[in-house]
Amino acid sequence: MDRVFAWDHHHSQVVYRIPGHKHEDGRDDSDLTPVWLPAEESDLPEGVMVEDLRKVSVKD
């Protein structure tokens, strides 16, 4: 499954989601209700920088 990375400007960290994925806790990731998960800068694909990511605001 492809990960979609973004920058959570609220928490100042890289996050990712897996579109269409159903998580163990029952949450479904969709474009209307994305499930953002924490990631590390080292998880980014080769050649992608934090500055390249779109900004999102992940709620606690």
mmCIF file of the N, C-alpha and C atoms, coordinates in Angstrom:
data_MODEL
# 
_entry.id   MODEL 
# 
loop_
_atom_site.group_PDB 
_atom_site.id 
_atom_site.type_symbol 
_atom_site.label_atom_id 
_atom_site.label_alt_id 
_atom_site.label_comp_id 
_atom_site.label_asym_id 
_atom_site.label_entity_id 
_atom_site.label_seq_id 
_atom_site.pdbx_PDB_ins_code 
_atom_site.Cartn_x 
_atom_site.Cartn_y 
_atom_site.Cartn_z 
_atom_site.occupancy 
_atom_site.B_iso_or_equiv 
_atom_site.pdbx_formal_charge 
_atom_site.auth_seq_id 
_atom_site.auth_comp_id 
_atom_site.auth_asym_id 
_atom_site.auth_atom_id 
_atom_site.pdbx_PDB_model_num 
ATOM 1   N N  . MET A 1 1  ? 0.835   -1.183 0.000  1.00 0.00 ? 1  MET A N  1 
ATOM 2   C CA . MET A 1 1  ? 0.000   0.000  0.000  1.00 0.00 ? 1  MET A CA 1 
ATOM 3   C C  . MET A 1 1  ? 0.879   1.245  0.000  1.00 0.00 ? 1  MET A C  1 
ATOM 4   N N  . ASP A 1 2  ? 0.464   2.206  -0.769 1.00 0.00 ? 2  ASP A N  1 
ATOM 5   C CA . ASP A 1 2  ? 1.233   3.442  -0.875 1.00 0.00 ? 2  ASP A CA 1 
ATOM 6   C C  . ASP A 1 2  ? 0.919   4.383  0.274  1.00 0.00 ? 2  ASP A C  1 
ATOM 7   N N  . ARG A 1 3  ? 1.954   4.943  0.823  1.00 0.00 ? 3  ARG A N  1 
ATOM 8   C CA . ARG A 1 3  ? 1.802   5.933  1.889  1.00 0.00 ? 3  ARG A CA 1 
ATOM 9   C C  . ARG A 1 3  ? 1.782   7.331  1.274  1.00 0.00 ? 3  ARG A C  1 
ATOM 10  N N  . VAL A 1 4  ? 0.956   8.196  1.839  1.00 0.00 ? 4  VAL A N  1 
ATOM 11  C CA . VAL A 1 4  ? 0.911   9.598  1.446  1.00 0.00 ? 4  VAL A CA 1 
ATOM 12  C C  . VAL A 1 4  ? 1.476   10.388 2.624  1.00 0.00 ? 4  VAL A C  1 
ATOM 13  N N  . PHE A 1 5  ? 2.559   11.091 2.375  1.00 0.00 ? 5  PHE A N  1 
ATOM 14  C CA . PHE A 1 5  ? 3.232   11.834 3.439  1.00 0.00 ? 5  PHE A CA 1 
ATOM 15  C C  . PHE A 1 5  ? 2.792   13.290 3.440  1.00 0.00 ? 5  PHE A C  1 
ATOM 16  N N  . ALA A 1 6  ? 2.857   13.907 4.611  1.00 0.00 ? 6  ALA A N  1 
ATOM 17  C CA . ALA A 1 6  ? 2.534   15.324 4.781  1.00 0.00 ? 6  ALA A CA 1 
ATOM 18  C C  . ALA A 1 6  ? 3.311   15.838 5.981  1.00 0.00 ? 6  ALA A C  1 
ATOM 19  N N  . TRP A 1 7  ? 3.269   17.168 6.165  1.00 0.00 ? 7  TRP A N  1 
ATOM 20  C CA . TRP A 1 7  ? 3.901   17.806 7.310  1.00 0.00 ? 7  TRP A CA 1 
ATOM 21  C C  . TRP A 1 7  ? 2.808   18.310 8.232  1.00 0.00 ? 7  TRP A C  1 
ATOM 22  N N  . ASP A 1 8  ? 2.775   17.798 9.457  1.00 0.00 ? 8  ASP A N  1 
ATOM 23  C CA . ASP A 1 8  ? 1.820   18.255 10.463 1.00 0.00 ? 8  ASP A CA 1 
ATOM 24  C C  . ASP A 1 8  ? 2.420   19.500 11.104 1.00 0.00 ? 8  ASP A C  1 
ATOM 25  N N  . HIS A 1 9  ? 1.950   20.666 10.648 1.00 0.00 ? 9  HIS A N  1 
ATOM 26  C CA . HIS A 1 9  ? 2.545   21.909 11.148 1.00 0.00 ? 9  HIS A CA 1 
ATOM 27  C C  . HIS A 1 9  ? 2.127   22.191 12.590 1.00 0.00 ? 9  HIS A C  1 
ATOM 28  N N  . HIS A 1 10 ? 1.065   21.566 13.065 1.00 0.00 ? 10 HIS A N  1 
ATOM 29  C CA . HIS A 1 10 ? 0.629   21.757 14.448 1.00 0.00 ? 10 HIS A CA 1 
ATOM 30  C C  . HIS A 1 10 ? 1.609   21.090 15.423 1.00 0.00 ? 10 HIS A C  1 
ATOM 31  N N  . HIS A 1 11 ? 2.083   19.891 15.062 1.00 0.00 ? 11 HIS A N  1 
ATOM 32  C CA . HIS A 1 11 ? 3.009   19.149 15.925 1.00 0.00 ? 11 HIS A CA 1 
ATOM 33  C C  . HIS A 1 11 ? 4.443   19.156 15.405 1.00 0.00 ? 11 HIS A C  1 
ATOM 34  N N  . SER A 1 12 ? 4.667   19.814 14.277 1.00 0.00 ? 12 SER A N  1 
ATOM 35  C CA . SER A 1 12 ? 6.000   19.906 13.659 1.00 0.00 ? 12 SER A CA 1 
ATOM 36  C C  . SER A 1 12 ? 6.626   18.530 13.459 1.00 0.00 ? 12 SER A C  1 
ATOM 37  N N  . GLN A 1 13 ? 5.894   17.678 12.733 1.00 0.00 ? 13 GLN A N  1 
ATOM 38  C CA . GLN A 1 13 ? 6.420   16.351 12.444 1.00 0.00 ? 13 GLN A CA 1 
ATOM 39  C C  . GLN A 1 13 ? 5.879   15.822 11.125 1.00 0.00 ? 13 GLN A C  1 
ATOM 40  N N  . VAL A 1 14 ? 6.602   14.868 10.565 1.00 0.00 ? 14 VAL A N  1 
ATOM 41  C CA . VAL A 1 14 ? 6.163   14.179 9.359  1.00 0.00 ? 14 VAL A CA 1 
ATOM 42  C C  . VAL A 1 14 ? 5.075   13.186 9.756  1.00 0.00 ? 14 VAL A C  1 
ATOM 43  N N  . VAL A 1 15 ? 4.025   13.107 8.943  1.00 0.00 ? 15 VAL A N  1 
ATOM 44  C CA . VAL A 1 15 ? 2.951   12.146 9.153  1.00 0.00 ? 15 VAL A CA 1 
ATOM 45  C C  . VAL A 1 15 ? 2.656   11.462 7.823  1.00 0.00 ? 15 VAL A C  1 
ATOM 46  N N  . TYR A 1 16 ? 1.946   10.337 7.893  1.00 0.00 ? 16 TYR A N  1 
ATOM 47  C CA . TYR A 1 16 ? 1.551   9.644  6.669  1.00 0.00 ? 16 TYR A CA 1 
ATOM 48  C C  . TYR A 1 16 ? 0.177   9.028  6.847  1.00 0.00 ? 16 TYR A C  1 
ATOM 49  N N  . ARG A 1 17 ? -0.445  8.704  5.720  1.00 0.00 ? 17 ARG A N  1 
ATOM 50  C CA . ARG A 1 17 ? -1.708  7.977  5.724  1.00 0.00 ? 17 ARG A CA 1 
ATOM 51  C C  . ARG A 1 17 ? -1.660  6.943  4.616  1.00 0.00 ? 17 ARG A C  1 
ATOM 52  N N  . ILE A 1 18 ? -2.521  5.947  4.739  1.00 0.00 ? 18 ILE A N  1 
ATOM 53  C CA . ILE A 1 18 ? -2.644  4.904  3.721  1.00 0.00 ? 18 ILE A CA 1 
ATOM 54  C C  . ILE A 1 18 ? -4.085  4.956  3.223  1.00 0.00 ? 18 ILE A C  1 
ATOM 55  N N  . PRO A 1 19 ? -4.328  5.662  2.111  1.00 0.00 ? 19 PRO A N  1 
ATOM 56  C CA . PRO A 1 19 ? -5.700  5.813  1.616  1.00 0.00 ? 19 PRO A CA 1 
ATOM 57  C C  . PRO A 1 19 ? -6.397  4.467  1.407  1.00 0.00 ? 19 PRO A C  1 
ATOM 58  N N  . GLY A 1 20 ? -7.627  4.379  1.906  1.00 0.00 ? 20 GLY A N  1 
ATOM 59  C CA . GLY A 1 20 ? -8.429  3.167  1.752  1.00 0.00 ? 20 GLY A CA 1 
ATOM 60  C C  . GLY A 1 20 ? -8.145  2.086  2.776  1.00 0.00 ? 20 GLY A C  1 
ATOM 61  N N  . HIS A 1 21 ? -7.217  2.324  3.676  1.00 0.00 ? 21 HIS A N  1 
ATOM 62  C CA . HIS A 1 21 ? -6.828  1.303  4.659  1.00 0.00 ? 21 HIS A CA 1 
ATOM 63  C C  . HIS A 1 21 ? -7.792  1.297  5.848  1.00 0.00 ? 21 HIS A C  1 
ATOM 64  N N  . LYS A 1 22 ? -8.163  0.101  6.292  1.00 0.00 ? 22 LYS A N  1 
ATOM 65  C CA . LYS A 1 22 ? -8.962  -0.038 7.513  1.00 0.00 ? 22 LYS A CA 1 
ATOM 66  C C  . LYS A 1 22 ? -8.002  -0.403 8.639  1.00 0.00 ? 22 LYS A C  1 
ATOM 67  N N  . HIS A 1 23 ? -7.948  0.448  9.654  1.00 0.00 ? 23 HIS A N  1 
ATOM 68  C CA . HIS A 1 23 ? -7.024  0.249  10.763 1.00 0.00 ? 23 HIS A CA 1 
ATOM 69  C C  . HIS A 1 23 ? -7.610  -0.722 11.781 1.00 0.00 ? 23 HIS A C  1 
ATOM 70  N N  . GLU A 1 24 ? -6.725  -1.308 12.587 1.00 0.00 ? 24 GLU A N  1 
ATOM 71  C CA . GLU A 1 24 ? -7.139  -2.299 13.590 1.00 0.00 ? 24 GLU A CA 1 
ATOM 72  C C  . GLU A 1 24 ? -8.162  -1.741 14.569 1.00 0.00 ? 24 GLU A C  1 
ATOM 73  N N  . ASP A 1 25 ? -8.110  -0.429 14.812 1.00 0.00 ? 25 ASP A N  1 
ATOM 74  C CA . ASP A 1 25 ? -9.055  0.178  15.756 1.00 0.00 ? 25 ASP A CA 1 
ATOM 75  C C  . ASP A 1 25 ? -10.404 0.496  15.109 1.00 0.00 ? 25 ASP A C  1 
ATOM 76  N N  . GLY A 1 26 ? -10.578 0.094  13.836 1.00 0.00 ? 26 GLY A N  1 
ATOM 77  C CA . GLY A 1 26 ? -11.856 0.263  13.155 1.00 0.00 ? 26 GLY A CA 1 
ATOM 78  C C  . GLY A 1 26 ? -11.973 1.512  12.309 1.00 0.00 ? 26 GLY A C  1 
ATOM 79  N N  . ARG A 1 27 ? -10.996 2.410  12.391 1.00 0.00 ? 27 ARG A N  1 
ATOM 80  C CA . ARG A 1 27 ? -11.048 3.631  11.587 1.00 0.00 ? 27 ARG A CA 1 
ATOM 81  C C  . ARG A 1 27 ? -10.724 3.311  10.129 1.00 0.00 ? 27 ARG A C  1 
ATOM 82  N N  . ASP A 1 28 ? -11.496 3.901  9.217  1.00 0.00 ? 28 ASP A N  1 
ATOM 83  C CA . ASP A 1 28 ? -11.240 3.786  7.783  1.00 0.00 ? 28 ASP A CA 1 
ATOM 84  C C  . ASP A 1 28 ? -10.610 5.077  7.298  1.00 0.00 ? 28 ASP A C  1 
ATOM 85  N N  . ASP A 1 29 ? -9.503  4.963  6.581  1.00 0.00 ? 29 ASP A N  1 
ATOM 86  C CA . ASP A 1 29 ? -8.867  6.138  6.004  1.00 0.00 ? 29 ASP A CA 1 
ATOM 87  C C  . ASP A 1 29 ? -9.534  6.447  4.668  1.00 0.00 ? 29 ASP A C  1 
ATOM 88  N N  . SER A 1 30 ? -10.012 7.662  4.531  1.00 0.00 ? 30 SER A N  1 
ATOM 89  C CA . SER A 1 30 ? -10.599 8.112  3.267  1.00 0.00 ? 30 SER A CA 1 
ATOM 90  C C  . SER A 1 30 ? -10.205 9.572  3.057  1.00 0.00 ? 30 SER A C  1 
ATOM 91  N N  . ASP A 1 31 ? -10.498 10.095 1.872  1.00 0.00 ? 31 ASP A N  1 
ATOM 92  C CA . ASP A 1 31 ? -10.184 11.495 1.607  1.00 0.00 ? 31 ASP A CA 1 
ATOM 93  C C  . ASP A 1 31 ? -10.984 12.418 2.513  1.00 0.00 ? 31 ASP A C  1 
ATOM 94  N N  . LEU A 1 32 ? -12.170 11.993 2.914  1.00 0.00 ? 32 LEU A N  1 
ATOM 95  C CA . LEU A 1 32 ? -12.998 12.821 3.804  1.00 0.00 ? 32 LEU A CA 1 
ATOM 96  C C  . LEU A 1 32 ? -12.573 12.710 5.258  1.00 0.00 ? 32 LEU A C  1 
ATOM 97  N N  . THR A 1 33 ? -12.066 11.543 5.652  1.00 0.00 ? 33 THR A N  1 
ATOM 98  C CA . THR A 1 33 ? -11.617 11.317 7.033  1.00 0.00 ? 33 THR A CA 1 
ATOM 99  C C  . THR A 1 33 ? -10.250 10.634 7.028  1.00 0.00 ? 33 THR A C  1 
ATOM 100 N N  . PRO A 1 34 ? -9.209  11.399 6.696  1.00 0.00 ? 34 PRO A N  1 
ATOM 101 C CA . PRO A 1 34 ? -7.869  10.801 6.665  1.00 0.00 ? 34 PRO A CA 1 
ATOM 102 C C  . PRO A 1 34 ? -7.398  10.430 8.073  1.00 0.00 ? 34 PRO A C  1 
ATOM 103 N N  . VAL A 1 35 ? -6.672  9.339  8.159  1.00 0.00 ? 35 VAL A N  1 
ATOM 104 C CA . VAL A 1 35 ? -6.089  8.888  9.421  1.00 0.00 ? 35 VAL A CA 1 
ATOM 105 C C  . VAL A 1 35 ? -4.579  9.116  9.309  1.00 0.00 ? 35 VAL A C  1 
ATOM 106 N N  . TRP A 1 36 ? -4.105  10.195 9.909  1.00 0.00 ? 36 TRP A N  1 
ATOM 107 C CA . TRP A 1 36 ? -2.688  10.533 9.850  1.00 0.00 ? 36 TRP A CA 1 
ATOM 108 C C  . TRP A 1 36 ? -1.945  9.853  10.990 1.00 0.00 ? 36 TRP A C  1 
ATOM 109 N N  . LEU A 1 37 ? -0.831  9.231  10.657 1.00 0.00 ? 37 LEU A N  1 
ATOM 110 C CA . LEU A 1 37 ? -0.004  8.519  11.629 1.00 0.00 ? 37 LEU A CA 1 
ATOM 111 C C  . LEU A 1 37 ? 1.380   9.163  11.659 1.00 0.00 ? 37 LEU A C  1 
ATOM 112 N N  . PRO A 1 38 ? 2.035   9.163  12.823 1.00 0.00 ? 38 PRO A N  1 
ATOM 113 C CA . PRO A 1 38 ? 3.367   9.777  12.908 1.00 0.00 ? 38 PRO A CA 1 
ATOM 114 C C  . PRO A 1 38 ? 4.393   9.002  12.085 1.00 0.00 ? 38 PRO A C  1 
ATOM 115 N N  . ALA A 1 39 ? 5.340   9.739  11.537 1.00 0.00 ? 39 ALA A N  1 
ATOM 116 C CA . ALA A 1 39 ? 6.437   9.145  10.761 1.00 0.00 ? 39 ALA A CA 1 
ATOM 117 C C  . ALA A 1 39 ? 7.716   9.912  11.084 1.00 0.00 ? 39 ALA A C  1 
ATOM 118 N N  . GLU A 1 40 ? 8.798   9.432  10.550 1.00 0.00 ? 40 GLU A N  1 
ATOM 119 C CA . GLU A 1 40 ? 10.096  10.076 10.705 1.00 0.00 ? 40 GLU A CA 1 
ATOM 120 C C  . GLU A 1 40 ? 10.533  10.629 9.350  1.00 0.00 ? 40 GLU A C  1 
ATOM 121 N N  . GLU A 1 41 ? 11.368  11.639 9.373  1.00 0.00 ? 41 GLU A N  1 
ATOM 122 C CA . GLU A 1 41 ? 11.895  12.173 8.120  1.00 0.00 ? 41 GLU A CA 1 
ATOM 123 C C  . GLU A 1 41 ? 12.607  11.087 7.325  1.00 0.00 ? 41 GLU A C  1 
ATOM 124 N N  . SER A 1 42 ? 13.213  10.138 8.015  1.00 0.00 ? 42 SER A N  1 
ATOM 125 C CA . SER A 1 42 ? 13.933  9.048  7.340  1.00 0.00 ? 42 SER A CA 1 
ATOM 126 C C  . SER A 1 42 ? 12.984  8.107  6.591  1.00 0.00 ? 42 SER A C  1 
ATOM 127 N N  . ASP A 1 43 ? 11.679  8.174  6.875  1.00 0.00 ? 43 ASP A N  1 
ATOM 128 C CA . ASP A 1 43 ? 10.690  7.344  6.177  1.00 0.00 ? 43 ASP A CA 1 
ATOM 129 C C  . ASP A 1 43 ? 10.325  7.901  4.800  1.00 0.00 ? 43 ASP A C  1 
ATOM 130 N N  . LEU A 1 44 ? 10.661  9.156  4.548  1.00 0.00 ? 44 LEU A N  1 
ATOM 131 C CA . LEU A 1 44 ? 10.294  9.773  3.276  1.00 0.00 ? 44 LEU A CA 1 
ATOM 132 C C  . LEU A 1 44 ? 10.992  9.067  2.116  1.00 0.00 ? 44 LEU A C  1 
ATOM 133 N N  . PRO A 1 45 ? 10.312  8.976  0.969  1.00 0.00 ? 45 PRO A N  1 
ATOM 134 C CA . PRO A 1 45 ? 10.954  8.379  -0.203 1.00 0.00 ? 45 PRO A CA 1 
ATOM 135 C C  . PRO A 1 45 ? 12.207  9.161  -0.607 1.00 0.00 ? 45 PRO A C  1 
ATOM 136 N N  . GLU A 1 46 ? 13.108  8.485  -1.260 1.00 0.00 ? 46 GLU A N  1 
ATOM 137 C CA . GLU A 1 46 ? 14.355  9.111  -1.686 1.00 0.00 ? 46 GLU A CA 1 
ATOM 138 C C  . GLU A 1 46 ? 14.060  10.327 -2.551 1.00 0.00 ? 46 GLU A C  1 
ATOM 139 N N  . GLY A 1 47 ? 14.733  11.421 -2.250 1.00 0.00 ? 47 GLY A N  1 
ATOM 140 C CA . GLY A 1 47 ? 14.579  12.638 -3.024 1.00 0.00 ? 47 GLY A CA 1 
ATOM 141 C C  . GLY A 1 47 ? 13.465  13.555 -2.542 1.00 0.00 ? 47 GLY A C  1 
ATOM 142 N N  . VAL A 1 48 ? 12.661  13.122 -1.573 1.00 0.00 ? 48 VAL A N  1 
ATOM 143 C CA . VAL A 1 48 ? 11.572  13.949 -1.045 1.00 0.00 ? 48 VAL A CA 1 
ATOM 144 C C  . VAL A 1 48 ? 12.050  14.609 0.239  1.00 0.00 ? 48 VAL A C  1 
ATOM 145 N N  . MET A 1 49 ? 11.868  15.906 0.304  1.00 0.00 ? 49 MET A N  1 
ATOM 146 C CA . MET A 1 49 ? 12.287  16.673 1.466  1.00 0.00 ? 49 MET A CA 1 
ATOM 147 C C  . MET A 1 49 ? 11.048  17.147 2.228  1.00 0.00 ? 49 MET A C  1 
ATOM 148 N N  . VAL A 1 50 ? 11.225  17.475 3.495  1.00 0.00 ? 50 VAL A N  1 
ATOM 149 C CA . VAL A 1 50 ? 10.119  17.990 4.311  1.00 0.00 ? 50 VAL A CA 1 
ATOM 150 C C  . VAL A 1 50 ? 9.492   19.207 3.636  1.00 0.00 ? 50 VAL A C  1 
ATOM 151 N N  . GLU A 1 51 ? 10.312  20.045 3.029  1.00 0.00 ? 51 GLU A N  1 
ATOM 152 C CA . GLU A 1 51 ? 9.826   21.259 2.380  1.00 0.00 ? 51 GLU A CA 1 
ATOM 153 C C  . GLU A 1 51 ? 8.888   20.949 1.211  1.00 0.00 ? 51 GLU A C  1 
ATOM 154 N N  . ASP A 1 52 ? 8.972   19.740 0.650  1.00 0.00 ? 52 ASP A N  1 
ATOM 155 C CA . ASP A 1 52 ? 8.132   19.332 -0.475 1.00 0.00 ? 52 ASP A CA 1 
ATOM 156 C C  . ASP A 1 52 ? 6.735   18.903 -0.049 1.00 0.00 ? 52 ASP A C  1 
ATOM 157 N N  . LEU A 1 53 ? 6.542   18.614 1.245  1.00 0.00 ? 53 LEU A N  1 
ATOM 158 C CA . LEU A 1 53 ? 5.287   18.036 1.723  1.00 0.00 ? 53 LEU A CA 1 
ATOM 159 C C  . LEU A 1 53 ? 4.200   19.094 1.882  1.00 0.00 ? 53 LEU A C  1 
ATOM 160 N N  . ARG A 1 54 ? 2.959   18.676 1.664  1.00 0.00 ? 54 ARG A N  1 
ATOM 161 C CA . ARG A 1 54 ? 1.852   19.585 1.929  1.00 0.00 ? 54 ARG A CA 1 
ATOM 162 C C  . ARG A 1 54 ? 1.658   19.676 3.429  1.00 0.00 ? 54 ARG A C  1 
ATOM 163 N N  . LYS A 1 55 ? 1.096   20.774 3.877  1.00 0.00 ? 55 LYS A N  1 
ATOM 164 C CA . LYS A 1 55 ? 0.888   20.977 5.305  1.00 0.00 ? 55 LYS A CA 1 
ATOM 165 C C  . LYS A 1 55 ? -0.514  20.530 5.695  1.00 0.00 ? 55 LYS A C  1 
ATOM 166 N N  . VAL A 1 56 ? -0.583  19.820 6.813  1.00 0.00 ? 56 VAL A N  1 
ATOM 167 C CA . VAL A 1 56 ? -1.859  19.393 7.381  1.00 0.00 ? 56 VAL A CA 1 
ATOM 168 C C  . VAL A 1 56 ? -1.852  19.733 8.864  1.00 0.00 ? 56 VAL A C  1 
ATOM 169 N N  . SER A 1 57 ? -3.007  19.725 9.470  1.00 0.00 ? 57 SER A N  1 
ATOM 170 C CA . SER A 1 57 ? -3.117  19.940 10.908 1.00 0.00 ? 57 SER A CA 1 
ATOM 171 C C  . SER A 1 57 ? -3.802  18.726 11.508 1.00 0.00 ? 57 SER A C  1 
ATOM 172 N N  . VAL A 1 58 ? -3.031  17.925 12.227 1.00 0.00 ? 58 VAL A N  1 
ATOM 173 C CA . VAL A 1 58 ? -3.550  16.696 12.823 1.00 0.00 ? 58 VAL A CA 1 
ATOM 174 C C  . VAL A 1 58 ? -4.067  17.005 14.213 1.00 0.00 ? 58 VAL A C  1 
ATOM 175 N N  . LYS A 1 59 ? -5.319  16.662 14.441 1.00 0.00 ? 59 LYS A N  1 
ATOM 176 C CA . LYS A 1 59 ? -5.926  16.895 15.747 1.00 0.00 ? 59 LYS A CA 1 
ATOM 177 C C  . LYS A 1 59 ? -5.566  15.763 16.691 1.00 0.00 ? 59 LYS A C  1 
ATOM 178 N N  . ASP A 1 60 ? -5.450  16.083 17.970 1.00 0.00 ? 60 ASP A N  1 
ATOM 179 C CA . ASP A 1 60 ? -5.120  15.065 18.983 1.00 0.00 ? 60 ASP A CA 1 
ATOM 180 C C  . ASP A 1 60 ? -6.289  14.146 19.219 1.00 0.00 ? 60 ASP A C  1 
# 
